[in-house]
Each structure stands twice: as C-alpha cells, then as structure tokens.
Amino acid sequence: MQYSNNKKMTMFSKAAAISQAIINTYQSPTAAYASIAGIAYVGPAFGAAAAAAIAAGIANVQQIRSQ
C-alpha cells in the first residue's frame, strides 16, 4: 500500500513539474517580448530569441517526462 501511495505521489509531482515547466516556457518569453516589443529594431529581433527560449523550455519538459 505504501509503495502504491509513493508511486501516486511521484506521478503527481512529475505532472506538477511538467505543468509548471510548460507555463514557464511560454510565460517568460512572452512577458519579455511584451516589455520590449515597441522598441524599434530590438523588438522584432527578440522574436528569434523568444523562439529559442521556447524550444529550450520544451526540451526541459521532455527531460522531465523521461525521468
């Protein structure tokens, strides 16, 4: 019974970590982009950096899932 409870808690913790990583993946670049989007030349260039940050966040989610 204890093993079953530990397994459930591990699965719950993993799901919570994945959820938080997904939220952070999109929230951080979006907020950063919104704060500088109006600046000429810098705003559009930041789009590529935001895309790279999202890709890194998705890789982080995949790493959490694989554990």
PDB file of N, CA, C and O in Angstrom:
ATOM      1  N   MET A   1       0.822  -1.192   0.000  1.00  0.00           N
ATOM      2  CA  MET A   1       0.000   0.000   0.000  1.00  0.00           C
ATOM      3  C   MET A   1       0.867   1.256   0.000  1.00  0.00           C
ATOM      4  O   MET A   1       0.581   2.223  -0.706  1.00  0.00           O
ATOM      5  N   GLN A   2       1.936   1.225   0.809  1.00  0.00           N
ATOM      6  CA  GLN A   2       2.803   2.399   0.862  1.00  0.00           C
ATOM      7  C   GLN A   2       3.478   2.628  -0.487  1.00  0.00           C
ATOM      8  O   GLN A   2       3.623   3.771  -0.922  1.00  0.00           O
ATOM      9  N   TYR A   3       3.890   1.549  -1.150  1.00  0.00           N
ATOM     10  CA  TYR A   3       4.511   1.677  -2.469  1.00  0.00           C
ATOM     11  C   TYR A   3       3.540   2.320  -3.453  1.00  0.00           C
ATOM     12  O   TYR A   3       3.933   3.156  -4.266  1.00  0.00           O
ATOM     13  N   SER A   4       2.298   1.933  -3.375  1.00  0.00           N
ATOM     14  CA  SER A   4       1.273   2.490  -4.253  1.00  0.00           C
ATOM     15  C   SER A   4       1.110   3.987  -4.017  1.00  0.00           C
ATOM     16  O   SER A   4       0.997   4.760  -4.968  1.00  0.00           O
ATOM     17  N   ASN A   5       1.097   4.392  -2.760  1.00  0.00           N
ATOM     18  CA  ASN A   5       0.974   5.806  -2.429  1.00  0.00           C
ATOM     19  C   ASN A   5       2.194   6.595  -2.892  1.00  0.00           C
ATOM     20  O   ASN A   5       2.057   7.708  -3.400  1.00  0.00           O
ATOM     21  N   ASN A   6       3.395   6.021  -2.719  1.00  0.00           N
ATOM     22  CA  ASN A   6       4.610   6.688  -3.161  1.00  0.00           C
ATOM     23  C   ASN A   6       4.601   6.862  -4.678  1.00  0.00           C
ATOM     24  O   ASN A   6       4.999   7.906  -5.196  1.00  0.00           O
ATOM     25  N   LYS A   7       4.145   5.834  -5.379  1.00  0.00           N
ATOM     26  CA  LYS A   7       4.091   5.903  -6.834  1.00  0.00           C
ATOM     27  C   LYS A   7       3.114   6.986  -7.287  1.00  0.00           C
ATOM     28  O   LYS A   7       3.389   7.718  -8.239  1.00  0.00           O
ATOM     29  N   LYS A   8       1.985   7.083  -6.610  1.00  0.00           N
ATOM     30  CA  LYS A   8       0.999   8.110  -6.941  1.00  0.00           C
ATOM     31  C   LYS A   8       1.562   9.502  -6.682  1.00  0.00           C
ATOM     32  O   LYS A   8       1.367  10.411  -7.489  1.00  0.00           O
ATOM     33  N   MET A   9       2.255   9.672  -5.568  1.00  0.00           N
ATOM     34  CA  MET A   9       2.843  10.971  -5.249  1.00  0.00           C
ATOM     35  C   MET A   9       3.928  11.340  -6.266  1.00  0.00           C
ATOM     36  O   MET A   9       4.044  12.502  -6.656  1.00  0.00           O
ATOM     37  N   THR A  10       4.707  10.369  -6.686  1.00  0.00           N
ATOM     38  CA  THR A  10       5.736  10.616  -7.690  1.00  0.00           C
ATOM     39  C   THR A  10       5.098  11.050  -9.002  1.00  0.00           C
ATOM     40  O   THR A  10       5.564  11.995  -9.637  1.00  0.00           O
ATOM     41  N   MET A  11       4.042  10.370  -9.408  1.00  0.00           N
ATOM     42  CA  MET A  11       3.353  10.730 -10.644  1.00  0.00           C
ATOM     43  C   MET A  11       2.729  12.122 -10.530  1.00  0.00           C
ATOM     44  O   MET A  11       2.765  12.897 -11.485  1.00  0.00           O
ATOM     45  N   PHE A  12       2.163  12.438  -9.376  1.00  0.00           N
ATOM     46  CA  PHE A  12       1.579  13.755  -9.158  1.00  0.00           C
ATOM     47  C   PHE A  12       2.653  14.840  -9.212  1.00  0.00           C
ATOM     48  O   PHE A  12       2.460  15.884  -9.834  1.00  0.00           O
ATOM     49  N   SER A  13       3.776  14.586  -8.559  1.00  0.00           N
ATOM     50  CA  SER A  13       4.872  15.555  -8.557  1.00  0.00           C
ATOM     51  C   SER A  13       5.412  15.774  -9.957  1.00  0.00           C
ATOM     52  O   SER A  13       5.715  16.902 -10.345  1.00  0.00           O
ATOM     53  N   LYS A  14       5.531  14.699 -10.709  1.00  0.00           N
ATOM     54  CA  LYS A  14       6.016  14.795 -12.085  1.00  0.00           C
ATOM     55  C   LYS A  14       5.042  15.608 -12.936  1.00  0.00           C
ATOM     56  O   LYS A  14       5.465  16.454 -13.724  1.00  0.00           O
ATOM     57  N   ALA A  15       3.756  15.358 -12.783  1.00  0.00           N
ATOM     58  CA  ALA A  15       2.752  16.111 -13.532  1.00  0.00           C
ATOM     59  C   ALA A  15       2.791  17.589 -13.161  1.00  0.00           C
ATOM     60  O   ALA A  15       2.656  18.451 -14.030  1.00  0.00           O
ATOM     61  N   ALA A  16       2.973  17.884 -11.888  1.00  0.00           N
ATOM     62  CA  ALA A  16       3.053  19.276 -11.447  1.00  0.00           C
ATOM     63  C   ALA A  16       4.297  19.955 -12.015  1.00  0.00           C
ATOM     64  O   ALA A  16       4.241  21.113 -12.431  1.00  0.00           O
ATOM     65  N   ALA A  17       5.420  19.234 -12.033  1.00  0.00           N
ATOM     66  CA  ALA A  17       6.653  19.793 -12.586  1.00  0.00           C
ATOM     67  C   ALA A  17       6.509  20.058 -14.081  1.00  0.00           C
ATOM     68  O   ALA A  17       6.973  21.084 -14.579  1.00  0.00           O
ATOM     69  N   ILE A  18       5.875  19.146 -14.790  1.00  0.00           N
ATOM     70  CA  ILE A  18       5.648  19.336 -16.227  1.00  0.00           C
ATOM     71  C   ILE A  18       4.741  20.536 -16.464  1.00  0.00           C
ATOM     72  O   ILE A  18       5.007  21.356 -17.343  1.00  0.00           O
ATOM     73  N   SER A  19       3.687  20.637 -15.693  1.00  0.00           N
ATOM     74  CA  SER A  19       2.764  21.768 -15.839  1.00  0.00           C
ATOM     75  C   SER A  19       3.473  23.093 -15.599  1.00  0.00           C
ATOM     76  O   SER A  19       3.301  24.040 -16.367  1.00  0.00           O
ATOM     77  N   GLN A  20       4.261  23.163 -14.546  1.00  0.00           N
ATOM     78  CA  GLN A  20       4.973  24.400 -14.232  1.00  0.00           C
ATOM     79  C   GLN A  20       6.006  24.719 -15.303  1.00  0.00           C
ATOM     80  O   GLN A  20       6.182  25.884 -15.660  1.00  0.00           O
ATOM     81  N   ALA A  21       6.687  23.708 -15.818  1.00  0.00           N
ATOM     82  CA  ALA A  21       7.676  23.942 -16.884  1.00  0.00           C
ATOM     83  C   ALA A  21       7.008  24.460 -18.147  1.00  0.00           C
ATOM     84  O   ALA A  21       7.550  25.336 -18.820  1.00  0.00           O
ATOM     85  N   ILE A  22       5.847  23.931 -18.473  1.00  0.00           N
ATOM     86  CA  ILE A  22       5.119  24.413 -19.657  1.00  0.00           C
ATOM     87  C   ILE A  22       4.682  25.859 -19.456  1.00  0.00           C
ATOM     88  O   ILE A  22       4.808  26.675 -20.369  1.00  0.00           O
ATOM     89  N   ILE A  23       4.179  26.177 -18.293  1.00  0.00           N
ATOM     90  CA  ILE A  23       3.773  27.559 -18.006  1.00  0.00           C
ATOM     91  C   ILE A  23       4.970  28.491 -18.136  1.00  0.00           C
ATOM     92  O   ILE A  23       4.875  29.530 -18.789  1.00  0.00           O
ATOM     93  N   ASN A  24       6.090  28.134 -17.525  1.00  0.00           N
ATOM     94  CA  ASN A  24       7.284  28.970 -17.582  1.00  0.00           C
ATOM     95  C   ASN A  24       7.819  29.095 -19.008  1.00  0.00           C
ATOM     96  O   ASN A  24       8.326  30.147 -19.399  1.00  0.00           O
ATOM     97  N   THR A  25       7.703  28.015 -19.780  1.00  0.00           N
ATOM     98  CA  THR A  25       8.201  28.016 -21.150  1.00  0.00           C
ATOM     99  C   THR A  25       7.564  29.117 -21.973  1.00  0.00           C
ATOM    100  O   THR A  25       8.246  29.773 -22.759  1.00  0.00           O
ATOM    101  N   TYR A  26       6.300  29.325 -21.810  1.00  0.00           N
ATOM    102  CA  TYR A  26       5.602  30.335 -22.605  1.00  0.00           C
ATOM    103  C   TYR A  26       5.463  31.684 -21.903  1.00  0.00           C
ATOM    104  O   TYR A  26       5.411  32.721 -22.564  1.00  0.00           O
ATOM    105  N   GLN A  27       5.405  31.681 -20.592  1.00  0.00           N
ATOM    106  CA  GLN A  27       5.184  32.919 -19.857  1.00  0.00           C
ATOM    107  C   GLN A  27       6.408  33.838 -19.897  1.00  0.00           C
ATOM    108  O   GLN A  27       6.263  35.040 -20.119  1.00  0.00           O
ATOM    109  N   SER A  28       7.582  33.305 -19.691  1.00  0.00           N
ATOM    110  CA  SER A  28       8.782  34.133 -19.622  1.00  0.00           C
ATOM    111  C   SER A  28       9.093  34.849 -20.937  1.00  0.00           C
ATOM    112  O   SER A  28       9.246  36.070 -20.938  1.00  0.00           O
ATOM    113  N   PRO A  29       9.192  34.125 -22.056  1.00  0.00           N
ATOM    114  CA  PRO A  29       9.480  34.840 -23.311  1.00  0.00           C
ATOM    115  C   PRO A  29       8.363  35.807 -23.714  1.00  0.00           C
ATOM    116  O   PRO A  29       8.633  36.872 -24.270  1.00  0.00           O
ATOM    117  N   THR A  30       7.134  35.445 -23.438  1.00  0.00           N
ATOM    118  CA  THR A  30       6.016  36.314 -23.787  1.00  0.00           C
ATOM    119  C   THR A  30       6.090  37.626 -23.010  1.00  0.00           C
ATOM    120  O   THR A  30       5.898  38.699 -23.582  1.00  0.00           O
ATOM    121  N   ALA A  31       6.363  37.546 -21.731  1.00  0.00           N
ATOM    122  CA  ALA A  31       6.466  38.747 -20.908  1.00  0.00           C
ATOM    123  C   ALA A  31       7.656  39.597 -21.332  1.00  0.00           C
ATOM    124  O   ALA A  31       7.551  40.821 -21.408  1.00  0.00           O
ATOM    125  N   ALA A  32       8.772  38.962 -21.605  1.00  0.00           N
ATOM    126  CA  ALA A  32       9.955  39.709 -22.031  1.00  0.00           C
ATOM    127  C   ALA A  32       9.706  40.383 -23.372  1.00  0.00           C
ATOM    128  O   ALA A  32      10.068  41.544 -23.560  1.00  0.00           O
ATOM    129  N   TYR A  33       9.097  39.669 -24.296  1.00  0.00           N
ATOM    130  CA  TYR A  33       8.810  40.246 -25.607  1.00  0.00           C
ATOM    131  C   TYR A  33       7.843  41.422 -25.483  1.00  0.00           C
ATOM    132  O   TYR A  33       8.026  42.448 -26.138  1.00  0.00           O
ATOM    133  N   ALA A  34       6.838  41.281 -24.666  1.00  0.00           N
ATOM    134  CA  ALA A  34       5.855  42.351 -24.492  1.00  0.00           C
ATOM    135  C   ALA A  34       6.502  43.617 -23.927  1.00  0.00           C
ATOM    136  O   ALA A  34       6.082  44.730 -24.246  1.00  0.00           O
ATOM    137  N   SER A  35       7.514  43.446 -23.097  1.00  0.00           N
ATOM    138  CA  SER A  35       8.139  44.618 -22.483  1.00  0.00           C
ATOM    139  C   SER A  35       9.015  45.393 -23.458  1.00  0.00           C
ATOM    140  O   SER A  35       9.251  46.583 -23.248  1.00  0.00           O
ATOM    141  N   ILE A  36       9.513  44.738 -24.542  1.00  0.00           N
ATOM    142  CA  ILE A  36      10.389  45.458 -25.471  1.00  0.00           C
ATOM    143  C   ILE A  36       9.862  45.474 -26.899  1.00  0.00           C
ATOM    144  O   ILE A  36      10.556  45.946 -27.799  1.00  0.00           O
ATOM    145  N   ALA A  37       8.682  44.982 -27.125  1.00  0.00           N
ATOM    146  CA  ALA A  37       8.147  44.875 -28.481  1.00  0.00           C
ATOM    147  C   ALA A  37       8.056  46.216 -29.186  1.00  0.00           C
ATOM    148  O   ALA A  37       8.187  46.269 -30.409  1.00  0.00           O
ATOM    149  N   GLY A  38       7.841  47.285 -28.467  1.00  0.00           N
ATOM    150  CA  GLY A  38       7.683  48.589 -29.083  1.00  0.00           C
ATOM    151  C   GLY A  38       8.983  49.271 -29.462  1.00  0.00           C
ATOM    152  O   GLY A  38       8.965  50.299 -30.138  1.00  0.00           O
ATOM    153  N   ILE A  39      10.104  48.721 -29.041  1.00  0.00           N
ATOM    154  CA  ILE A  39      11.393  49.342 -29.339  1.00  0.00           C
ATOM    155  C   ILE A  39      11.797  48.965 -30.769  1.00  0.00           C
ATOM    156  O   ILE A  39      11.827  47.786 -31.124  1.00  0.00           O
ATOM    157  N   ALA A  40      12.101  49.962 -31.568  1.00  0.00           N
ATOM    158  CA  ALA A  40      12.478  49.711 -32.963  1.00  0.00           C
ATOM    159  C   ALA A  40      13.720  48.836 -33.037  1.00  0.00           C
ATOM    160  O   ALA A  40      14.644  48.990 -32.237  1.00  0.00           O
ATOM    161  N   TYR A  41      13.741  47.938 -33.978  1.00  0.00           N
ATOM    162  CA  TYR A  41      14.842  47.018 -34.278  1.00  0.00           C
ATOM    163  C   TYR A  41      15.035  45.935 -33.215  1.00  0.00           C
ATOM    164  O   TYR A  41      15.338  44.790 -33.552  1.00  0.00           O
ATOM    165  N   VAL A  42      14.867  46.276 -31.962  1.00  0.00           N
ATOM    166  CA  VAL A  42      15.096  45.304 -30.891  1.00  0.00           C
ATOM    167  C   VAL A  42      13.927  44.343 -30.772  1.00  0.00           C
ATOM    168  O   VAL A  42      14.137  43.138 -30.633  1.00  0.00           O
ATOM    169  N   GLY A  43      12.702  44.846 -30.825  1.00  0.00           N
ATOM    170  CA  GLY A  43      11.513  44.016 -30.664  1.00  0.00           C
ATOM    171  C   GLY A  43      11.446  42.862 -31.641  1.00  0.00           C
ATOM    172  O   GLY A  43      11.304  41.717 -31.212  1.00  0.00           O
ATOM    173  N   PRO A  44      11.542  43.116 -32.951  1.00  0.00           N
ATOM    174  CA  PRO A  44      11.482  42.013 -33.915  1.00  0.00           C
ATOM    175  C   PRO A  44      12.639  41.019 -33.768  1.00  0.00           C
ATOM    176  O   PRO A  44      12.448  39.816 -33.945  1.00  0.00           O
ATOM    177  N   ALA A  45      13.818  41.508 -33.451  1.00  0.00           N
ATOM    178  CA  ALA A  45      14.963  40.617 -33.285  1.00  0.00           C
ATOM    179  C   ALA A  45      14.780  39.713 -32.069  1.00  0.00           C
ATOM    180  O   ALA A  45      15.275  38.586 -32.043  1.00  0.00           O
ATOM    181  N   PHE A  46      14.079  40.207 -31.079  1.00  0.00           N
ATOM    182  CA  PHE A  46      13.863  39.405 -29.865  1.00  0.00           C
ATOM    183  C   PHE A  46      12.959  38.217 -30.144  1.00  0.00           C
ATOM    184  O   PHE A  46      12.984  37.235 -29.402  1.00  0.00           O
ATOM    185  N   GLY A  47      12.169  38.290 -31.191  1.00  0.00           N
ATOM    186  CA  GLY A  47      11.290  37.172 -31.535  1.00  0.00           C
ATOM    187  C   GLY A  47      12.057  35.882 -31.724  1.00  0.00           C
ATOM    188  O   GLY A  47      11.604  34.825 -31.286  1.00  0.00           O
ATOM    189  N   ALA A  48      13.218  35.949 -32.373  1.00  0.00           N
ATOM    190  CA  ALA A  48      14.039  34.758 -32.576  1.00  0.00           C
ATOM    191  C   ALA A  48      14.553  34.227 -31.240  1.00  0.00           C
ATOM    192  O   ALA A  48      14.582  33.017 -31.017  1.00  0.00           O
ATOM    193  N   ALA A  49      14.955  35.129 -30.362  1.00  0.00           N
ATOM    194  CA  ALA A  49      15.426  34.708 -29.043  1.00  0.00           C
ATOM    195  C   ALA A  49      14.299  34.072 -28.244  1.00  0.00           C
ATOM    196  O   ALA A  49      14.519  33.101 -27.520  1.00  0.00           O
ATOM    197  N   ALA A  50      13.098  34.611 -28.372  1.00  0.00           N
ATOM    198  CA  ALA A  50      11.945  34.039 -27.672  1.00  0.00           C
ATOM    199  C   ALA A  50      11.649  32.639 -28.190  1.00  0.00           C
ATOM    200  O   ALA A  50      11.313  31.745 -27.413  1.00  0.00           O
ATOM    201  N   ALA A  51      11.772  32.445 -29.499  1.00  0.00           N
ATOM    202  CA  ALA A  51      11.541  31.122 -30.074  1.00  0.00           C
ATOM    203  C   ALA A  51      12.578  30.122 -29.557  1.00  0.00           C
ATOM    204  O   ALA A  51      12.247  28.967 -29.289  1.00  0.00           O
ATOM    205  N   ALA A  52      13.816  30.560 -29.420  1.00  0.00           N
ATOM    206  CA  ALA A  52      14.862  29.681 -28.878  1.00  0.00           C
ATOM    207  C   ALA A  52      14.572  29.338 -27.419  1.00  0.00           C
ATOM    208  O   ALA A  52      14.799  28.208 -26.987  1.00  0.00           O
ATOM    209  N   ALA A  53      14.072  30.307 -26.665  1.00  0.00           N
ATOM    210  CA  ALA A  53      13.738  30.052 -25.261  1.00  0.00           C
ATOM    211  C   ALA A  53      12.593  29.057 -25.149  1.00  0.00           C
ATOM    212  O   ALA A  53      12.597  28.202 -24.263  1.00  0.00           O
ATOM    213  N   ILE A  54      11.624  29.160 -26.034  1.00  0.00           N
ATOM    214  CA  ILE A  54      10.506  28.213 -26.026  1.00  0.00           C
ATOM    215  C   ILE A  54      10.997  26.819 -26.386  1.00  0.00           C
ATOM    216  O   ILE A  54      10.574  25.837 -25.776  1.00  0.00           O
ATOM    217  N   ALA A  55      11.881  26.722 -27.366  1.00  0.00           N
ATOM    218  CA  ALA A  55      12.435  25.417 -27.737  1.00  0.00           C
ATOM    219  C   ALA A  55      13.191  24.796 -26.566  1.00  0.00           C
ATOM    220  O   ALA A  55      13.086  23.594 -26.325  1.00  0.00           O
ATOM    221  N   ALA A  56      13.955  25.616 -25.837  1.00  0.00           N
ATOM    222  CA  ALA A  56      14.678  25.109 -24.667  1.00  0.00           C
ATOM    223  C   ALA A  56      13.706  24.657 -23.582  1.00  0.00           C
ATOM    224  O   ALA A  56      13.945  23.652 -22.913  1.00  0.00           O
ATOM    225  N   GLY A  57      12.623  25.388 -23.405  1.00  0.00           N
ATOM    226  CA  GLY A  57      11.618  25.005 -22.412  1.00  0.00           C
ATOM    227  C   GLY A  57      10.944  23.693 -22.759  1.00  0.00           C
ATOM    228  O   GLY A  57      10.680  22.873 -21.879  1.00  0.00           O
ATOM    229  N   ILE A  58      10.666  23.490 -24.036  1.00  0.00           N
ATOM    230  CA  ILE A  58      10.054  22.233 -24.470  1.00  0.00           C
ATOM    231  C   ILE A  58      11.023  21.072 -24.253  1.00  0.00           C
ATOM    232  O   ILE A  58      10.610  19.977 -23.869  1.00  0.00           O
ATOM    233  N   ALA A  59      12.306  21.314 -24.498  1.00  0.00           N
ATOM    234  CA  ALA A  59      13.307  20.282 -24.230  1.00  0.00           C
ATOM    235  C   ALA A  59      13.343  19.947 -22.741  1.00  0.00           C
ATOM    236  O   ALA A  59      13.526  18.789 -22.368  1.00  0.00           O
ATOM    237  N   ASN A  60      13.169  20.957 -21.893  1.00  0.00           N
ATOM    238  CA  ASN A  60      13.129  20.734 -20.448  1.00  0.00           C
ATOM    239  C   ASN A  60      11.932  19.871 -20.072  1.00  0.00           C
ATOM    240  O   ASN A  60      12.050  18.980 -19.230  1.00  0.00           O
ATOM    241  N   VAL A  61      10.795  20.125 -20.684  1.00  0.00           N
ATOM    242  CA  VAL A  61       9.591  19.323 -20.421  1.00  0.00           C
ATOM    243  C   VAL A  61       9.842  17.876 -20.830  1.00  0.00           C
ATOM    244  O   VAL A  61       9.466  16.953 -20.106  1.00  0.00           O
ATOM    245  N   GLN A  62      10.469  17.672 -21.973  1.00  0.00           N
ATOM    246  CA  GLN A  62      10.772  16.308 -22.431  1.00  0.00           C
ATOM    247  C   GLN A  62      11.706  15.592 -21.462  1.00  0.00           C
ATOM    248  O   GLN A  62      11.568  14.394 -21.219  1.00  0.00           O
ATOM    249  N   GLN A  63      12.660  16.346 -20.913  1.00  0.00           N
ATOM    250  CA  GLN A  63      13.581  15.754 -19.931  1.00  0.00           C
ATOM    251  C   GLN A  63      12.831  15.331 -18.668  1.00  0.00           C
ATOM    252  O   GLN A  63      13.107  14.268 -18.112  1.00  0.00           O
ATOM    253  N   ILE A  64      11.894  16.145 -18.218  1.00  0.00           N
ATOM    254  CA  ILE A  64      11.109  15.797 -17.027  1.00  0.00           C
ATOM    255  C   ILE A  64      10.282  14.546 -17.311  1.00  0.00           C
ATOM    256  O   ILE A  64      10.193  13.654 -16.467  1.00  0.00           O
ATOM    257  N   ARG A  65       9.677  14.480 -18.500  1.00  0.00           N
ATOM    258  CA  ARG A  65       8.862  13.318 -18.848  1.00  0.00           C
ATOM    259  C   ARG A  65       9.672  12.030 -18.910  1.00  0.00           C
ATOM    260  O   ARG A  65       9.158  10.956 -18.598  1.00  0.00           O
ATOM    261  N   SER A  66      10.917  12.132 -19.306  1.00  0.00           N
ATOM    262  CA  SER A  66      11.737  10.929 -19.473  1.00  0.00           C
ATOM    263  C   SER A  66      12.225  10.350 -18.145  1.00  0.00           C
ATOM    264  O   SER A  66      12.705   9.218 -18.104  1.00  0.00           O
ATOM    265  N   GLN A  67      12.108  11.102 -17.081  1.00  0.00           N
ATOM    266  CA  GLN A  67      12.592  10.616 -15.780  1.00  0.00           C
ATOM    267  C   GLN A  67      11.605   9.668 -15.149  1.00  0.00           C
ATOM    268  O   GLN A  67      11.849   9.163 -14.053  1.00  0.00           O
TER     269      GLN A  67
END
